Amino acid sequence: MSKTILIADDEPEIIELLKLFLERESYRIIEAYDGEQAWNYIRQHPIDLAIIDIMMPALDGFQLIKRLRNEYKLPVIILSAKNRDSDKILGLGLGADDFISKPFNPLEAVARIQAQLRRAFEFNEPEEKMISAQSTTVGRLTLDHTACVVYRGDETITLTPLEYRLLNTFMQAPGRIFTKQQLFEQAWSETYWEDDNTIMVQISRLRDKIEDRPRQPVYIKTVRGLGYKFASKDDFDGKKT
């Protein structure tokens, strides 16, 4: 079945360019020219992926993503001329899965869109072979592979697909040190493109969800000069977390 992609941008020529290349790949395109219009389309139509500009009237891209992430898990790509590191960090921190800077190569944009769709739908495929058990437990955390959630004691914590893949990478190898490149290639399933901010933002978001005190993490630990590691089961023997 053809996937439906929402393009939200106040520049008609940008929408037309992306539409031209995406329709060649048999995607169905929904066009929105401001944030409120985009939000209404998201509420009214089954959207598989959203491409969102930051600077839009009525409701800007950051506000739209924040509102969207409260209710939906669909992949979100920011497409914007605001390409400072602070803009990228804010967008990723609010829940975007990728950031494409204007001006852009439409072929690269299509490839990134396809990568996000592939990961989102492969993750949701019930016959996924890579899942060898129904759950993994370390300390008080239990990662449920079928529901895309993690349990911290009796508390249920919902994860995005990207957060699930990152946490699964850690919890399948507790105690192992992962470099930023290894984490990126495991969670994003593509070649590392030397954007440390992307990893840092996702680690921060995960810590906010699973740690009691994110600034004093017990589970995801920074190893200076090397990367990150997840606490091993031995770290919790006889301890409360």
C-alpha positions in Angstrom: 0.0 0.0 0.0 1.3 3.5 -0.9 2.4 5.5 2.1 1.0 9.0 2.7 3.4 11.8 3.4 2.4 15.3 4.7 4.6 18.2 3.6 4.1 21.3 5.7 5.9 24.4 4.3 4.8 27.9 3.5 6.9 27.9 0.4 4.8 26.4 -2.5 7.9 25.8 -4.6 9.4 23.6 -1.9 6.3 21.5 -1.7 6.1 21.2 -5.5 9.7 20.1 -5.7 9.3 17.4 -3.0 6.0 16.3 -4.4 7.5 15.8 -7.9 10.2 13.5 -6.6 8.1 11.7 -4.1 5.2 11.0 -6.4 7.7 9.3 -8.7 8.2 6.8 -5.9 4.4 6.3 -5.7 3.9 8.2 -2.4 0.6 10.0 -1.8 1.2 13.6 -0.8 -0.8 15.9 1.4 0.1 19.6 1.2 -0.1 22.1 4.1 1.0 25.7 4.0 0.8 26.6 7.7 1.1 24.8 11.0 -2.6 24.8 11.9 -3.6 23.4 8.5 -0.9 20.7 8.9 -2.3 19.8 12.4 -5.8 19.5 11.1 -4.7 17.2 8.3 -2.8 15.1 10.8 -6.0 14.8 12.9 -8.2 14.0 9.9 -6.0 11.7 7.8 -3.8 8.6 8.4 -0.3 10.1 7.9 2.7 7.8 7.6 5.4 10.5 7.8 5.4 14.3 8.2 7.9 16.8 6.7 7.7 20.0 8.7 9.2 23.4 8.1 10.1 25.5 11.2 9.1 29.0 10.1 5.4 28.7 9.2 2.5 31.0 10.0 -0.4 30.2 12.4 1.7 27.5 14.2 5.4 27.2 13.8 7.2 23.9 13.2 8.5 23.5 16.8 5.0 24.1 18.2 3.5 21.6 15.7 6.0 18.9 16.5 5.5 19.4 20.2 1.7 19.0 19.8 2.1 16.1 17.4 4.4 14.2 19.7 1.8 14.3 22.5 -0.5 12.0 20.5 1.4 10.4 17.5 4.5 8.3 16.9 4.8 8.8 13.1 8.2 9.7 11.8 8.9 13.5 11.6 11.6 15.2 9.4 12.3 18.9 9.9 13.1 20.7 6.6 14.3 24.2 7.3 16.7 27.0 6.4 17.3 27.5 10.2 20.3 25.2 10.3 22.1 26.3 13.4 23.1 23.6 15.9 20.6 25.1 18.4 17.8 24.7 16.0 18.7 21.1 15.2 19.0 20.3 18.9 15.7 21.9 19.7 13.9 20.1 16.9 15.4 16.7 17.7 14.7 17.3 21.4 11.0 17.9 20.7 10.8 14.6 18.9 11.9 15.0 15.3 13.6 12.0 13.8 15.8 13.8 11.3 16.7 17.3 10.2 17.3 18.4 6.5 18.7 21.8 5.9 17.6 24.1 3.0 18.8 24.3 0.3 18.8 20.5 -0.1 19.3 17.8 -2.7 15.8 16.3 -3.4 17.3 12.9 -4.1 19.0 12.9 -0.7 15.7 14.1 0.9 13.8 11.2 -0.8 16.5 8.7 0.5 16.1 10.0 4.1 12.3 9.8 3.9 12.5 6.3 2.6 15.0 5.4 5.4 12.6 6.7 8.1 9.6 4.9 6.6 11.6 1.7 6.3 12.6 1.8 9.9 9.2 2.8 11.2 7.4 0.0 9.4 10.0 -2.7 9.8 9.9 -2.0 13.5 6.2 -2.5 13.6 6.3 -5.7 11.5 5.1 -8.6 13.7 7.4 -11.2 12.1 10.5 -9.2 13.0 13.3 -11.8 13.2 15.7 -9.7 15.3 13.5 -9.9 18.4 14.6 -13.1 20.2 12.6 -12.6 23.4 9.4 -10.9 24.5 11.2 -8.7 27.1 14.6 -7.8 28.5 15.2 -6.7 32.1 18.0 -4.8 33.7 17.6 -3.5 37.2 14.0 -2.1 37.6 13.7 -1.6 33.8 11.9 -4.2 31.6 11.8 -3.5 27.9 8.8 -5.0 26.2 9.7 -5.9 22.6 6.1 -6.3 21.5 4.5 -3.1 22.8 7.4 -0.6 22.3 7.3 0.4 26.0 9.6 0.1 29.0 8.4 -0.6 32.5 10.2 1.0 35.5 8.8 -1.0 38.3 5.0 -0.5 38.0 5.3 2.6 35.8 4.7 2.2 32.0 6.9 4.5 29.8 6.0 4.9 26.2 8.9 5.0 23.7 9.2 6.3 20.2 10.5 3.7 17.6 13.9 5.4 17.7 14.0 5.5 21.5 13.1 1.8 21.5 15.9 0.8 19.1 18.5 2.8 21.1 17.4 1.4 24.4 17.2 -2.1 23.0 20.8 -1.7 21.7 21.9 -0.8 25.3 19.9 -3.4 27.1 20.9 -6.3 24.8 24.6 -5.7 25.9 24.6 -4.3 29.4 28.0 -3.2 30.6 29.4 -2.8 27.0 30.8 0.6 26.0 29.3 1.9 22.7 30.9 4.7 20.7 28.6 7.4 19.3 29.2 5.9 15.8 28.2 2.4 16.9 25.0 3.7 18.6 24.1 5.8 15.6 24.5 2.9 13.1 22.6 0.5 15.4 19.7 2.8 16.1 19.5 4.7 12.8 20.6 1.8 10.6 22.7 4.0 8.4 26.2 5.3 8.1 27.3 7.7 10.8 27.6 11.2 9.5 29.4 12.8 12.4 26.6 14.6 14.1 27.3 14.2 17.8 24.4 16.4 18.7 21.9 13.8 17.4 23.2 11.1 19.7 23.5 13.5 22.7 19.9 14.7 22.3 18.5 11.2 22.0 20.5 10.0 25.1 19.2 13.0 27.0 15.6 12.2 26.0 16.0 8.6 27.1 17.5 9.6 30.4 14.6 11.9 31.1 12.2 9.0 30.6 14.0 6.1 32.4 16.2 7.7 35.1 14.9 8.8 38.5 17.5 11.6 38.4 18.6 12.2 34.7 21.5 14.4 35.8 22.8 11.6 37.9 22.1 8.6 35.6 22.1 5.1 37.0 21.4 3.3 33.7 22.9 5.2 30.8 26.4 6.2 31.8 28.8 8.5 30.0 32.3 7.0 29.5 34.5 10.0 28.9 36.4 9.9 25.6 34.7 6.7 24.5 31.0 7.0 24.5 28.2 5.4 26.6 27.4 2.2 28.4 24.4 0.7 30.0 24.6 -0.6 33.6 25.0 -4.3 33.9 22.8 -6.6 35.9 25.5 -7.1 38.4 25.3 -3.3 39.2 21.9 -3.9 40.7 22.5 -7.0 42.8 21.4 -6.2 46.3 20.7 -2.6 45.4 17.5 -0.5 45.0 17.3 1.7 41.8 
